[in-house]
Amino acid sequence: MIYLTKTERQVTEKYIEFAQRGMPGSQILNYNQVLSKNDATKVWLFGILRGTNLVYEHCQKNKIDFYYMDRPYWGISRQAPYFLRIVKNDHVKNFIDDRPDDRFKATFPFDIKPYHKNGSKILVCPPTNSISTFFRCENWLDETLADLKKYTDREIIVRDKPYNPEAQLGADGKIHTGKNSNKVKKEPIDWNDIHAVVTNNR
């Protein structure tokens, strides 16, 4: 049986409904209902909040194929054409497929610059609070900065995501988010002076 997990959020619930249209006979359930099913052959979920983190971990533990949906690698997700990333049994795609590039060429909005080794600065983009909580890597930034300083004397710039609500794992196992305490301003970056970008995702 194929189950799709409710997001409990109006702006993202439509993606679950869109997915169900292509899977006749599948059911949309609350996260705790999905966890109680023992006949799941495939599970669909969007994001890691409001209980979907528990579904993600449940599928991994019980070797149930799951399809994880979230914001796209590029493009707009909240209006037409509703770009998303969909990854089987993982959070991000970590391998390269040999695929036609027509959709990429038609939609990717940036010029890909030649690889270079110049630049005087290193840009570090740490994971969000929710991702840090989910993957239990709350010390990633401190550890990464300490490692970088062992090997480079270049200036290090840390750039947080501007919208980054507080997050914590509750007694119910769900990731709960609070207010956005980030005061990050989107300062322009001189990409010609960036030697490397260091970031985290799993």
Buried (B, 14 or more C-beta within 10 A) or exposed (E): EBBBBBBEEEEBBEBBEEBBEEEEEBBBBBBEEBBEBEEBEBBBBBBBBBBBBBBBBBBEEEEBEBBBBBBBEEBEBEEEEEBBBBBEEEBEEEEEEEEEEEEEEEEEEEEEEEEEEEBEBBBBBBBBBBBBBBBEBEEBBEEBBEEBEEEEEBEBBBBBBEEBBBBEEEEEEBBBBEEBEBEEEEEEEEEEEBBBEBEBEE
